[in-house]
Amino acid sequence: MPLFTPNMIIALLSSCASSLAAIALTAVSAWLIVEASYQPPIMILMVAIVGVRFFGLSRSVLLYLSRLKLHSAIFASLGRLRSRLWEHFEAVGMGDRKLLTSDAALRTMVSDADDVRDLIPRTLFPPVASSLVFLAVLIAAWALDPATLPVFLALGALNLVVVPAAVIWSESASLAESESSAAGYSPSWLGH
């Protein structure tokens, strides 16, 4: 499945922009709350009020655009994948007995293709988008206060490397444990 189609690139960039808009929304909202506590003239707060509205709306619109383009790209690729699988089954024809006597062809056409469809937005897309957002945050931190770069680098390493590695390790350990307990389990009605 091609990953660098125009729809996929638009989805990736709009997802990053949506995350950056959410970060800006949080920052402007926090500044507005703190600044409003000093009760300044309302004209001082108007730009921040408009900024909160802008970032709130743009976050939602950009996230919608990202999901729309991502699913459009995935479903187009899925259609091409299923066409290629069908052409392969057609070319193999009667030569492969396994395809004729089992549900392998149907499972490949439906279930395996659906697994590929589900893996891209859940496993491939988020780390790339998160890395781009992190890069944008690093650039902003460097422009505003270069002394904060080590803190942002440490938080980025924790967020992009350590936490995902811990989750993967935990999930694989849990899966191995459930498979080993399932292998040793036999229902009582079997009499074993």
Backbone as a printed PyTorch tensor [residue, N CA C, xyz], in Angstrom:
tensor([[[  0.8530,  -1.1790,   0.0000],
         [  0.0000,   0.0000,   0.0000],
         [  0.8930,   1.2340,   0.0000]],

        [[  0.7460,   2.0860,  -1.0190],
         [  1.5860,   3.2840,  -1.0710],
         [  1.2480,   4.2410,   0.0570]],

        [[  2.2890,   4.7210,   0.7110],
         [  2.0830,   5.5840,   1.8760],
         [  2.2520,   7.0590,   1.5660]],

        [[  2.8880,   7.3860,   0.4520],
         [  3.1730,   8.7840,   0.1570],
         [  2.3460,   9.2750,  -1.0230]],

        [[  1.0410,   9.0820,  -0.9330],
         [  0.1230,   9.6250,  -1.9220],
         [ -0.2430,  11.0500,  -1.5010]],

        [[ -0.7610,  11.8570,  -2.4140],
         [ -1.1460,  13.2240,  -2.0250],
         [ -2.1430,  13.2590,  -0.8590]],

        [[ -3.1240,  12.3520,  -0.8600],
         [ -4.0920,  12.3290,   0.2420],
         [ -3.4230,  11.9880,   1.5650]],

        [[ -2.4640,  11.0720,   1.5300],
         [ -1.7750,  10.6810,   2.7620],
         [ -0.9110,  11.8270,   3.2870]],

        [[ -0.2630,  12.5640,   2.4050],
         [  0.5630,  13.6990,   2.8280],
         [ -0.3130,  14.8100,   3.4040]],

        [[ -1.4470,  15.0720,   2.7590],
         [ -2.3850,  16.0730,   3.2860],
         [ -2.8970,  15.6310,   4.6630]],

        [[ -3.1970,  14.3460,   4.8030],
         [ -3.6660,  13.8290,   6.0950],
         [ -2.6090,  14.0040,   7.1680]],

        [[ -1.3680,  13.7180,   6.8280],
         [ -0.2770,  13.8400,   7.7910],
         [ -0.0590,  15.2950,   8.2020]],

        [[ -0.0130,  16.1870,   7.2330],
         [  0.2220,  17.6010,   7.5430],
         [ -0.9430,  18.2190,   8.3090]],

        [[ -2.1680,  17.8630,   7.9380],
         [ -3.3140,  18.4250,   8.6610],
         [ -3.4250,  17.8270,  10.0740]],

        [[ -2.9930,  16.5860,  10.2580],
         [ -2.9610,  16.0110,  11.6050],
         [ -1.9500,  16.7480,  12.4760]],

        [[ -0.7820,  17.0370,  11.9050],
         [  0.2270,  17.8070,  12.6490],
         [ -0.2790,  19.2030,  12.9700]],

        [[ -0.9000,  19.8430,  11.9990],
         [ -1.4330,  21.1880,  12.2250],
         [ -2.5280,  21.1690,  13.2850]],

        [[ -3.3350,  20.1250,  13.3070],
         [ -4.3790,  20.0060,  14.3270],
         [ -3.7680,  19.8730,  15.7200]],

        [[ -2.7240,  19.0700,  15.8290],
         [ -2.0510,  18.9240,  17.1350],
         [ -1.3980,  20.2300,  17.5670]],

        [[ -0.7880,  20.9230,  16.6270],
         [ -0.1680,  22.2130,  16.9570],
         [ -1.2250,  23.2490,  17.3470]],

        [[ -2.3900,  23.1980,  16.6880],
         [ -3.4840,  24.1000,  17.0650],
         [ -3.9840,  23.7870,  18.4730]],

        [[ -4.0070,  22.5000,  18.8380],
         [ -4.4160,  22.1290,  20.2040],
         [ -3.4080,  22.6380,  21.2280]],

        [[ -2.1220,  22.5570,  20.9000],
         [ -1.0910,  23.0780,  21.8030],
         [ -1.2370,  24.5920,  21.9450]],

        [[ -1.4410,  25.2730,  20.8160],
         [ -1.6070,  26.7270,  20.8550],
         [ -2.8780,  27.1110,  21.6060]],

        [[ -3.9330,  26.3370,  21.4480],
         [ -5.1780,  26.5970,  22.1750],
         [ -4.9460,  26.5150,  23.6850]],

        [[ -4.2140,  25.5190,  24.1110],
         [ -3.9130,  25.3750,  25.5360],
         [ -3.0810,  26.5470,  26.0450]],

        [[ -2.0660,  26.9170,  25.2710],
         [ -1.1810,  28.0110,  25.7000],
         [ -1.9160,  29.3480,  25.7500]],

        [[ -2.6810,  29.6570,  24.7160],
         [ -3.3940,  30.9420,  24.6760],
         [ -4.4860,  30.9700,  25.7500]],

        [[ -5.1550,  29.8650,  25.9620],
         [ -6.1850,  29.8120,  27.0070],
         [ -5.5790,  30.0390,  28.3880]],

        [[ -4.4480,  29.3880,  28.6330],
         [ -3.7890,  29.5720,  29.9340],
         [ -3.3590,  31.0210,  30.1230]],

        [[ -2.7730,  31.6120,  29.0800],
         [ -2.3600,  33.0130,  29.1810],
         [ -3.5660,  33.9000,  29.4270]],

        [[ -4.6640,  33.6330,  28.7290],
         [ -5.8740,  34.4390,  28.8710],
         [ -6.4330,  34.3500,  30.2900]],

        [[ -6.4580,  33.1700,  30.8680],
         [ -6.9840,  33.0020,  32.2250],
         [ -6.1230,  33.7550,  33.2350]],

        [[ -4.8150,  33.6030,  33.1070],
         [ -3.9170,  34.2770,  34.0490],
         [ -3.9980,  35.7890,  33.8710]],

        [[ -3.9640,  36.2490,  32.6440],
         [ -3.9780,  37.6920,  32.3850],
         [ -5.3070,  38.3120,  32.7990]],

        [[ -6.4080,  37.5980,  32.5960],
         [ -7.7200,  38.1350,  32.9700],
         [ -7.8670,  38.2710,  34.4800]],

        [[ -7.1040,  37.4950,  35.2260],
         [ -7.1940,  37.6020,  36.6900],
         [ -6.6960,  38.9510,  37.1950]],

        [[ -5.8920,  39.6540,  36.3830],
         [ -5.4030,  40.9800,  36.7680],
         [ -6.4010,  42.0790,  36.4140]],

        [[ -7.4900,  41.7210,  35.7580],
         [ -8.5580,  42.6380,  35.3430],
         [ -8.0330,  43.8190,  34.5160]],

        [[ -7.3490,  43.5110,  33.3950],
         [ -6.8960,  44.5970,  32.5300],
         [ -8.0730,  45.0930,  31.6820]],

        [[ -7.8770,  46.1640,  30.9210],
         [ -8.9280,  46.5890,  29.9790],
         [ -9.2060,  45.4560,  28.9770]],

        [[-10.4530,  45.3170,  28.5850],
         [-10.8750,  44.1970,  27.7380],
         [-10.1600,  44.1880,  26.3840]],

        [[ -9.7530,  45.3500,  25.8930],
         [ -9.0770,  45.4020,  24.5930],
         [ -7.7550,  44.6430,  24.6120]],

        [[ -7.1120,  44.5420,  25.7570],
         [ -5.8590,  43.7870,  25.8670],
         [ -6.1280,  42.2910,  25.6890]],

        [[ -7.2940,  41.8610,  26.1170],
         [ -7.6180,  40.4360,  26.0580],
         [ -8.2860,  40.0080,  24.7540]],

        [[ -8.7010,  40.9590,  23.9210],
         [ -9.4700,  40.6180,  22.7180],
         [ -8.7000,  39.7300,  21.7470]],

        [[ -7.4140,  40.0000,  21.5510],
         [ -6.6270,  39.1810,  20.6190],
         [ -6.5520,  37.7380,  21.1260]],

        [[ -6.3580,  37.5770,  22.4240],
         [ -6.2990,  36.2240,  22.9860],
         [ -7.6490,  35.5230,  22.8830]],

        [[ -8.7280,  36.2680,  23.0660],
         [-10.0700,  35.6850,  22.9460],
         [-10.2970,  35.1970,  21.5180]],

        [[ -9.9270,  36.0090,  20.5540],
         [-10.0450,  35.5990,  19.1470],
         [ -9.1170,  34.4160,  18.8560]],

        [[ -7.9310,  34.4140,  19.4560],
         [ -7.0030,  33.3000,  19.2780],
         [ -7.5580,  31.9930,  19.8120]],

        [[ -8.2120,  32.0490,  20.9650],
         [ -8.8290,  30.8470,  21.5240],
         [ -9.9000,  30.3180,  20.5810]],

        [[-10.7210,  31.1960,  20.0610],
         [-11.7570,  30.7620,  19.1060],
         [-11.1290,  30.1780,  17.8430]],

        [[-10.1200,  30.8830,  17.3100],
         [ -9.4690,  30.4300,  16.0820],
         [ -8.8230,  29.0610,  16.2540]],

        [[ -8.0410,  28.8890,  17.3100],
         [ -7.3520,  27.6170,  17.5070],
         [ -8.3260,  26.4910,  17.8410]],

        [[ -9.3980,  26.8090,  18.5660],
         [-10.4050,  25.7880,  18.8650],
         [-11.1030,  25.2920,  17.6120]],

        [[-11.4910,  26.2190,  16.7460],
         [-12.1610,  25.8220,  15.5030],
         [-11.1920,  25.1560,  14.5210]],

        [[ -9.9900,  25.7110,  14.3940],
         [ -9.0500,  25.1440,  13.4310],
         [ -8.6020,  23.7490,  13.8520]],

        [[ -8.4850,  23.4990,  15.1420],
         [ -8.1190,  22.1590,  15.6120],
         [ -9.1430,  21.1320,  15.1360]],

        [[-10.4110,  21.4530,  15.2890],
         [-11.4670,  20.5210,  14.8900],
         [-11.5320,  20.3550,  13.3770]],

        [[-11.4470,  21.4450,  12.6540],
         [-11.5220,  21.3810,  11.1890],
         [-10.3230,  20.6220,  10.6240]],

        [[ -9.1450,  20.8870,  11.1450],
         [ -7.9520,  20.1990,  10.6560],
         [ -7.9680,  18.7180,  11.0010]],

        [[ -8.4800,  18.3640,  12.1600],
         [ -8.5810,  16.9530,  12.5260],
         [ -9.5790,  16.2340,  11.6180]],

        [[-10.6910,  16.9000,  11.3090],
         [-11.6710,  16.3250,  10.3920],
         [-11.0530,  16.1300,   9.0050]],

        [[-10.3310,  17.1510,   8.5180],
         [ -9.6690,  17.0310,   7.2180],
         [ -8.6620,  15.8890,   7.2240]],

        [[ -7.9140,  15.7580,   8.3040],
         [ -6.9280,  14.6830,   8.4100],
         [ -7.5920,  13.3150,   8.3250]],

        [[ -8.6460,  13.1160,   9.0930],
         [ -9.3380,  11.8190,   9.0750],
         [ -9.9670,  11.5470,   7.7140]],

        [[-10.5320,  12.5750,   7.1050],
         [-11.1600,  12.4130,   5.8020],
         [-10.1340,  11.9840,   4.7530]],

        [[ -9.0060,  12.6660,   4.6960],
         [ -7.9750,  12.3430,   3.7110],
         [ -7.3020,  11.0110,   4.0170]],

        [[ -7.0790,  10.7250,   5.2960],
         [ -6.4490,   9.4620,   5.6730],
         [ -7.3160,   8.2760,   5.2640]],

        [[ -8.5940,   8.3370,   5.5870],
         [ -9.4770,   7.2290,   5.2260],
         [ -9.6880,   7.1470,   3.7240]],

        [[ -9.7040,   8.2800,   3.0560],
         [ -9.8100,   8.2610,   1.5940],
         [ -8.6050,   7.5520,   0.9880]],

        [[ -7.4140,   7.8750,   1.4650],
         [ -6.1980,   7.2350,   0.9420],
         [ -6.1750,   5.7490,   1.2710]],

        [[ -6.5920,   5.3920,   2.4720],
         [ -6.5570,   3.9840,   2.8710],
         [ -7.5690,   3.1660,   2.0840]],

        [[ -8.7850,   3.6770,   1.9160],
         [ -9.7850,   2.9110,   1.1830],
         [ -9.4360,   2.7900,  -0.3040]],

        [[ -8.8070,   3.8230,  -0.8680],
         [ -8.3520,   3.7140,  -2.2630],
         [ -7.2650,   2.6480,  -2.3760]],

        [[ -6.3320,   2.6380,  -1.4400],
         [ -5.2740,   1.6260,  -1.4460],
         [ -5.8330,   0.2350,  -1.1940]],

        [[ -6.8270,   0.1430,  -0.3270],
         [ -7.4450,  -1.1450,  -0.0390],
         [ -8.1450,  -1.6940,  -1.2820]],

        [[ -8.7890,  -0.8250,  -2.0320],
         [ -9.4160,  -1.2620,  -3.2790],
         [ -8.3870,  -1.7940,  -4.2660]],

        [[ -7.2470,  -1.0960,  -4.3750],
         [ -6.1830,  -1.5770,  -5.2640],
         [ -5.6010,  -2.8960,  -4.7630]],

        [[ -5.4240,  -3.0230,  -3.4390],
         [ -4.8960,  -4.2590,  -2.8700],
         [ -5.8210,  -5.4320,  -3.1490]],

        [[ -7.0990,  -5.2490,  -2.9500],
         [ -8.0570,  -6.3370,  -3.2080],
         [ -8.1200,  -6.6830,  -4.6980]],

        [[ -7.9890,  -5.6900,  -5.5650],
         [ -7.9510,  -5.9740,  -7.0110],
         [ -6.7350,  -6.8080,  -7.3660]],

        [[ -5.5830,  -6.4570,  -6.7800],
         [ -4.3650,  -7.2300,  -7.0420],
         [ -4.4850,  -8.6520,  -6.4960]],

        [[ -5.1000,  -8.8040,  -5.3100],
         [ -5.3000, -10.1410,  -4.7650],
         [ -6.2280, -10.9680,  -5.6670]],

        [[ -7.2810, -10.3380,  -6.1510],
         [ -8.2180, -11.0410,  -7.0260],
         [ -7.5290, -11.4580,  -8.3250]],

        [[ -6.6980, -10.5740,  -8.8790],
         [ -5.9540, -10.9210, -10.0900],
         [ -4.9960, -12.0800,  -9.8230]],

        [[ -4.3960, -12.1030,  -8.6260],
         [ -3.5080, -13.2090,  -8.2730],
         [ -4.2920, -14.5170,  -8.1810]],

        [[ -5.4420, -14.4830,  -7.5230],
         [ -6.2600, -15.6890,  -7.4100],
         [ -6.7070, -16.1590,  -8.7880]],

        [[ -7.0030, -15.2020,  -9.6570],
         [ -7.4230, -15.5400, -11.0160],
         [ -6.2740, -16.1810, -11.7880]],

        [[ -5.0640, -15.6560, -11.6120],
         [ -3.9020, -16.2050, -12.3210],
         [ -3.5380, -17.5910, -11.7960]],

        [[ -3.6410, -17.7910, -10.4870],
         [ -3.3120, -19.0940,  -9.9060],
         [ -4.3680, -20.1130, -10.3060]],

        [[ -5.6130, -19.6890, -10.2570],
         [ -6.7190, -20.5350, -10.6960],
         [ -6.7960, -21.8610,  -9.9960]],

        [[ -6.9410, -22.9150, -10.7610],
         [ -7.1250, -24.2630, -10.2360],
         [ -5.8000, -24.8940,  -9.7960]],

        [[ -4.6780, -24.2060,  -9.9940],
         [ -3.3810, -24.7790,  -9.6800],
         [ -3.0940, -24.8850,  -8.1940]],

        [[ -3.7760, -24.1050,  -7.3660],
         [ -3.5170, -24.1320,  -5.9270],
         [ -4.7070, -24.7770,  -5.2240]],

        [[ -4.5440, -26.0150,  -4.8040],
         [ -5.6280, -26.7470,  -4.1500],
         [ -6.0290, -26.1270,  -2.8110]],

        [[ -5.0750, -25.5060,  -2.1550],
         [ -5.3800, -24.8980,  -0.8550],
         [ -6.4320, -23.8050,  -1.0030]],

        [[ -6.3460, -23.0470,  -2.0940],
         [ -7.3330, -21.9900,  -2.3150],
         [ -8.7020, -22.5640,  -2.6400]],

        [[ -8.7330, -23.7600,  -3.2100],
         [-10.0090, -24.3520,  -3.6060],
         [-10.7070, -25.0740,  -2.4520]],

        [[ -9.9460, -25.6030,  -1.5100],
         [-10.5510, -26.4540,  -0.4850],
         [-10.7250, -25.7780,   0.8660]],

        [[-10.2620, -24.5760,   1.0230],
         [-10.3970, -23.9380,   2.3330],
         [-10.8960, -22.5100,   2.1600]],

        [[-10.9820, -21.8390,   3.2720],
         [-11.4220, -20.4490,   3.2340],
         [-10.2520, -19.4860,   3.1010]],

        [[ -9.0850, -19.9750,   2.6530],
         [ -7.8850, -19.1410,   2.5880],
         [ -8.0680, -17.9470,   1.6530]],

        [[ -8.6940, -18.1690,   0.5130],
         [ -8.8740, -17.0660,  -0.4350],
         [ -9.7840, -15.9920,   0.1490]],

        [[-10.8890, -16.4220,   0.7330],
         [-11.8260, -15.4550,   1.3200],
         [-11.1850, -14.7320,   2.5010]],

        [[-10.4430, -15.4750,   3.3420],
         [ -9.7810, -14.8580,   4.4890],
         [ -8.7580, -13.8240,   4.0340]],

        [[ -8.0110, -14.1360,   2.9710],
         [ -7.0270, -13.1910,   2.4590],
         [ -7.7110, -11.9660,   1.8740]],

        [[ -8.7790, -12.1790,   1.1250],
         [ -9.4780, -11.0480,   0.4850],
         [-10.1270, -10.1230,   1.5100]],

        [[-10.6750, -10.6820,   2.5620],
         [-11.4390,  -9.8680,   3.5060],
         [-10.6320,  -9.5700,   4.7640]],

        [[-10.3190, -10.5760,   5.5160],
         [ -9.7300, -10.3730,   6.8370],
         [ -8.3090,  -9.8220,   6.7740]],

        [[ -7.4600, -10.4280,   5.9530],
         [ -6.0700,  -9.9670,   5.8820],
         [ -5.9870,  -8.5540,   5.3060]],

        [[ -6.7910,  -8.2700,   4.2910],
         [ -6.8020,  -6.9200,   3.7190],
         [ -7.3320,  -5.9110,   4.7300]],

        [[ -8.3230,  -6.3030,   5.5140],
         [ -8.8440,  -5.4100,   6.5530],
         [ -7.8110,  -5.1710,   7.6480]],

        [[ -7.0010,  -6.1860,   7.9580],
         [ -5.9310,  -5.9940,   8.9400],
         [ -4.9350,  -4.9510,   8.4610]],

        [[ -4.5870,  -5.0040,   7.1790],
         [ -3.6790,  -4.0030,   6.6090],
         [ -4.3310,  -2.6230,   6.6750]],

        [[ -5.6140,  -2.5590,   6.3690],
         [ -6.3480,  -1.2880,   6.4200],
         [ -6.3270,  -0.6970,   7.8190]],

        [[ -6.4920,  -1.5440,   8.8290],
         [ -6.5520,  -1.0580,  10.2080],
         [ -5.1800,  -0.7080,  10.7780]],

        [[ -4.1320,  -1.3510,  10.2940],
         [ -2.8040,  -1.1280,  10.8650],
         [ -2.2270,   0.2390,  10.5050]],

        [[ -2.5140,   0.7450,   9.3280],
         [ -1.9050,   2.0090,   8.9080],
         [ -2.3270,   3.1710,   9.8030]],

        [[ -3.6250,   3.4180,  10.0120],
         [ -3.9570,   4.5770,  10.8610],
         [ -3.6690,   4.3640,  12.3410]],

        [[ -3.5010,   3.1260,  12.7760],
         [ -3.2870,   2.8760,  14.2030],
         [ -1.8300,   2.7030,  14.5840]],

        [[ -1.0010,   2.2290,  13.6680],
         [  0.3870,   1.9440,  14.0380],
         [  1.4110,   2.7440,  13.2490]],

        [[  1.1220,   3.0650,  12.0170],
         [  2.1110,   3.7300,  11.1810],
         [  1.9570,   5.2490,  11.1990]],

        [[  0.7440,   5.7260,  11.1390],
         [  0.4570,   7.1490,  11.0180],
         [  0.7650,   7.9460,  12.2890]],

        [[  0.3270,   7.5150,  13.4890],
         [  0.5530,   8.3280,  14.6950],
         [  2.0130,   8.6000,  15.0380]],

        [[  2.9340,   7.6280,  14.9420],
         [  4.3220,   7.9750,  15.2720],
         [  4.9370,   9.0060,  14.3260]],

        [[  4.5820,   8.9390,  13.0580],
         [  5.1190,   9.9100,  12.0990],
         [  4.5610,  11.2940,  12.4010]],

        [[  3.2490,  11.3700,  12.6320],
         [  2.6340,  12.6620,  12.9600],
         [  3.1830,  13.2130,  14.2680]],

        [[  3.3600,  12.3590,  15.2700],
         [  3.9030,  12.8110,  16.5560],
         [  5.3310,  13.3120,  16.4180]],

        [[  6.1100,  12.6460,  15.5890],
         [  7.4940,  13.0870,  15.3710],
         [  7.5410,  14.4470,  14.6990]],

        [[  6.6480,  14.6860,  13.7450],
         [  6.6110,  15.9930,  13.0850],
         [  6.1620,  17.0870,  14.0490]],

        [[  5.1920,  16.7900,  14.8960],
         [  4.7500,  17.7640,  15.9010],
         [  5.8880,  18.0560,  16.8700]],

        [[  6.6020,  17.0240,  17.2890],
         [  7.7320,  17.2060,  18.1960],
         [  8.8100,  18.0740,  17.5480]],

        [[  9.0690,  17.8560,  16.2780],
         [ 10.0470,  18.6810,  15.5660],
         [  9.5990,  20.1500,  15.5400]],

        [[  8.3200,  20.3890,  15.2890],
         [  7.8030,  21.7620,  15.2850],
         [  7.9040,  22.3950,  16.6780]],

        [[  7.6350,  21.6150,  17.7150],
         [  7.7470,  22.1280,  19.0900],
         [  9.2020,  22.4470,  19.4150]],

        [[ 10.1310,  21.6010,  18.9740],
         [ 11.5540,  21.8850,  19.1930],
         [ 11.9860,  23.1790,  18.5090]],

        [[ 11.5180,  23.3880,  17.2970],
         [ 11.8620,  24.6170,  16.5690],
         [ 11.3040,  25.8290,  17.3070]],

        [[ 10.0570,  25.7290,  17.7690],
         [  9.4500,  26.8430,  18.5090],
         [ 10.1740,  27.0900,  19.8250]],

        [[ 10.5420,  26.0200,  20.5140],
         [ 11.2620,  26.1810,  21.7860],
         [ 12.6370,  26.8090,  21.5510]],

        [[ 13.3070,  26.3900,  20.5020],
         [ 14.6180,  26.9620,  20.1790],
         [ 14.5020,  28.4390,  19.8360]],

        [[ 13.4200,  28.8090,  19.1030],
         [ 13.2310,  30.2150,  18.7320],
         [ 12.8740,  31.0780,  19.9370]],

        [[ 12.1080,  30.5340,  20.8690],
         [ 11.6660,  31.3200,  22.0180],
         [ 12.6840,  31.3310,  23.1560]],

        [[ 13.2420,  30.1700,  23.4700],
         [ 14.1900,  30.0800,  24.5840],
         [ 15.0710,  28.8520,  24.3900]],

        [[ 16.2310,  29.0220,  23.7850],
         [ 17.0980,  27.8630,  23.4990],
         [ 17.5180,  27.0790,  24.7410]],

        [[ 17.4660,  27.6810,  25.9070],
         [ 17.8610,  26.9840,  27.1290],
         [ 16.8910,  25.8600,  27.4920]],

        [[ 15.6710,  25.8910,  26.9440],
         [ 14.6810,  24.8620,  27.2660],
         [ 14.8100,  23.6180,  26.3830]],

        [[ 15.6880,  23.6430,  25.3860],
         [ 15.8160,  22.5020,  24.4750],
         [ 16.1210,  21.1830,  25.1910]],

        [[ 17.0320,  21.1280,  26.1690],
         [ 17.2710,  19.8350,  26.8330],
         [ 16.0220,  19.2590,  27.5070]],

        [[ 15.1990,  20.1170,  28.0880],
         [ 13.9670,  19.6490,  28.7260],
         [ 13.0270,  19.0750,  27.6820]],

        [[ 12.8660,  19.7960,  26.5570],
         [ 11.9840,  19.3080,  25.5000],
         [ 12.5170,  18.0300,  24.8570]],

        [[ 13.8330,  17.9270,  24.7020],
         [ 14.4180,  16.7040,  24.1470],
         [ 14.1810,  15.5120,  25.0760]],

        [[ 14.3280,  15.7310,  26.3710],
         [ 14.0910,  14.6520,  27.3330],
         [ 12.6280,  14.2280,  27.3250]],

        [[ 11.7160,  15.2080,  27.3150],
         [ 10.2890,  14.8800,  27.2710],
         [  9.9210,  14.1880,  25.9580]],

        [[ 10.5220,  14.6280,  24.8530],
         [ 10.2620,  13.9910,  23.5660],
         [ 10.7520,  12.5590,  23.5260]],

        [[ 11.9560,  12.3170,  24.0790],
         [ 12.4850,  10.9520,  24.1320],
         [ 11.5930,  10.0600,  25.0010]],

        [[ 11.1340,  10.6090,  26.0990],
         [ 10.2350,   9.8540,  26.9710],
         [  8.9280,   9.5290,  26.2480]],

        [[  8.3760,  10.5340,  25.5710],
         [  7.0820,  10.3850,  24.9250],
         [  7.1390,   9.5520,  23.6430]],

        [[  8.2060,   9.6780,  22.8790],
         [  8.2710,   9.0130,  21.5750],
         [  9.0230,   7.6830,  21.5940]],

        [[  9.8270,   7.4340,  22.6320],
         [ 10.6290,   6.2120,  22.6430],
         [ 10.3290,   5.3500,  23.8760]],

        [[ 10.4720,   5.9160,  25.0610],
         [ 10.3830,   5.1260,  26.2870],
         [  8.9620,   4.6030,  26.5220]],

        [[  7.9750,   5.4790,  26.4610],
         [  6.5950,   5.0490,  26.7200],
         [  6.1180,   4.0370,  25.6770]],

        [[  6.2960,   4.2790,  24.3600],
         [  5.8890,   3.2450,  23.3980],
         [  6.6090,   1.9120,  23.5980]],

        [[  7.9080,   1.9550,  23.9240],
         [  8.6420,   0.7080,  24.1610],
         [  8.0850,  -0.0250,  25.3770]],

        [[  7.7500,   0.7110,  26.4220],
         [  7.1700,   0.0810,  27.6140],
         [  5.8020,  -0.5230,  27.3100]],

        [[  5.0070,   0.1540,  26.5100],
         [  3.6850,  -0.3670,  26.1450],
         [  3.8300,  -1.6330,  25.3020]],

        [[  4.7370,  -1.6160,  24.3320],
         [  4.9490,  -2.7970,  23.4880],
         [  5.4380,  -3.9710,  24.3290]],

        [[  6.3760,  -3.7210,  25.2280],
         [  6.8860,  -4.7800,  26.0930],
         [  5.7710,  -5.3390,  26.9710]],

        [[  4.9640,  -4.4560,  27.5450],
         [  3.8700,  -4.8850,  28.4180],
         [  2.8310,  -5.6930,  27.6410]],

        [[  2.4910,  -5.2250,  26.4490],
         [  1.5090,  -5.9370,  25.6290],
         [  2.0160,  -7.3060,  25.2060]],

        [[  3.2850,  -7.3840,  24.8080],
         [  3.8220,  -8.6770,  24.3820],
         [  3.9180,  -9.6430,  25.5560]],

        [[  4.2710,  -9.1440,  26.7390],
         [  4.3120, -10.0020,  27.9310],
         [  2.9130, -10.4850,  28.2940]],

        [[  1.9470,  -9.6090,  28.2010],
         [  0.5630,  -9.9720,  28.4980],
         [  0.0360, -10.9870,  27.4900]],

        [[  0.3610, -10.7950,  26.2160],
         [ -0.0730, -11.7250,  25.1820],
         [  0.5630, -13.0940,  25.3680]],

        [[  1.8570, -13.1180,  25.6890],
         [  2.5480, -14.3890,  25.9220],
         [  1.9520, -15.1170,  27.1160]],

        [[  1.6230, -14.3590,  28.1690],
         [  1.0190, -14.9620,  29.3510],
         [ -0.3600, -15.5270,  29.0520]],

        [[ -1.1680, -14.7880,  28.2960],
         [ -2.5160, -15.2760,  27.9810],
         [ -2.4620, -16.4770,  27.0420]],

        [[ -1.4810, -16.5090,  26.1220],
         [ -1.3500, -17.6680,  25.2360],
         [ -0.8940, -18.8970,  26.0060]],

        [[  0.0130, -18.7130,  26.9550],
         [  0.4850, -19.8730,  27.7260],
         [ -0.6110, -20.3980,  28.6480]],

        [[ -1.4060, -19.5220,  29.2090],
         [ -2.5010, -19.9870,  30.0630],
         [ -3.6070, -20.6120,  29.2350]],

        [[ -3.8130, -20.1210,  28.0150],
         [ -4.8310, -20.7060,  27.1430],
         [ -4.3910, -22.0800,  26.6460]],

        [[ -3.0930, -22.2850,  26.4440],
         [ -2.5960, -23.5820,  25.9770],
         [ -2.7760, -24.6500,  27.0410]],

        [[ -2.6630, -24.2890,  28.2970],
         [ -2.8000, -25.2540,  29.3820],
         [ -4.2250, -25.4230,  29.8610]],

        [[ -5.1570, -24.6600,  29.3350],
         [ -6.5500, -24.6870,  29.7850],
         [ -7.3370, -25.7190,  29.0090]],

        [[ -8.0760, -26.5370,  29.7320],
         [ -9.0430, -27.4320,  29.0770],
         [-10.3160, -27.3720,  29.8870]],

        [[-11.4450, -27.2090,  29.2180],
         [-12.7160, -27.1000,  29.9420],
         [-13.0040, -28.3470,  30.7650]],

        [[-13.6800, -28.1530,  31.8850],
         [-13.9610, -29.2640,  32.7930],
         [-14.8980, -30.2950,  32.1650]],

        [[-15.7150, -29.8980,  31.2270],
         [-16.6560, -30.8440,  30.6420],
         [-15.9850, -31.8320,  29.7070]],

        [[-14.6910, -31.5500,  29.3400],
         [-13.9740, -32.5150,  28.5060],
         [-13.4660, -33.6870,  29.3300]],

        [[-13.3750, -33.5280,  30.6430],
         [-12.9460, -34.6020,  31.5110],
         [-11.4400, -34.7630,  31.5500]],

        [[-10.6680, -33.7790,  31.1720],
         [ -9.1940, -33.8810,  31.2050],
         [ -8.6610, -33.2510,  32.4410]]])
